[in-house]
Amino acid sequence: MSQMTLVPAVYRCPDHDNHEALTERVRERVEWEIRCLGDQPSAPFHVAVTCPGRATAPGTEHRRVYDGMWELA
């Protein structure tokens, strides 16, 4: 059975410290891509996810774009 490898493991917003939320959102997008492109052994990805911004400042959410690579091993 194949497993997903996501590299790098942590995604950060340079404006906010929301790396846990962003990493989870990137993982969800990559898992979706693997379901669609799983017949390929690996593929680059380009995803846009929403950074929730600052918890103390409503309305600071914004989109971040990340590039990376996934592979099935």
N, C-alpha and C positions, 0 to 999 in steps of 0.2 A: 504494500500500500504506500502511496506517496504522501509526503508531508510538505507543508509550505515552509519555506525559509524566507524571511523578510529581512533585507539588509539595506540600510542600517536599522537597528531595532527601535531607536527613539527619534521622534520628530519634534522639533521645537519651533515656536514662534519667536522671532527676535524681539518682538514688542511685549510679549506677555509670557509668564511662566505657566503654560498650559500643556506641557509636554505629554502628560498622561492622557488627557482627552484627545489631543491631536494624534498621538501614536495609535490609539484605539480606532479613531476614524480612518486613518490611513490603512490600518490592517483590514478594516471592513471593506474598504474600496478594493484593496488588492485581492481579498478573498472573492469578491464579486468578479474581478477580472479573471481569476483562476477558473471559476466556474464557466466563464465564457470562452477562455483561451487555454483551458487545461490540456488540450492536445499538443501544446507546444512545451518543450522542456524548460524554457525560461523566456522571459520577456521584460523589456523595460516598461516602466509605468510612469504616467504623468497624471497626478490626481490633484484635484482642488478640494480642500476640506474647510469647514468653518471653524475658525478659532473663536472660542466663546468670549474672548476679551477679558476684562477685569470683572470679577464678581462684584466689586464695590462701585463699578461705573457702568450702569446699564447702557446699552446702545453702542458698546465698543466692540461687538463681534464683527469679524471681517473674514474674508476668504484668504487662504494661504495655498500656494501651489507647491507641490513637491515632486521631484523626479527620483526614481530609484530603479531597482531590479528585483524581480522575484524569480525563484526557481523551484522546480519540483525535484526532490531527491528521494 
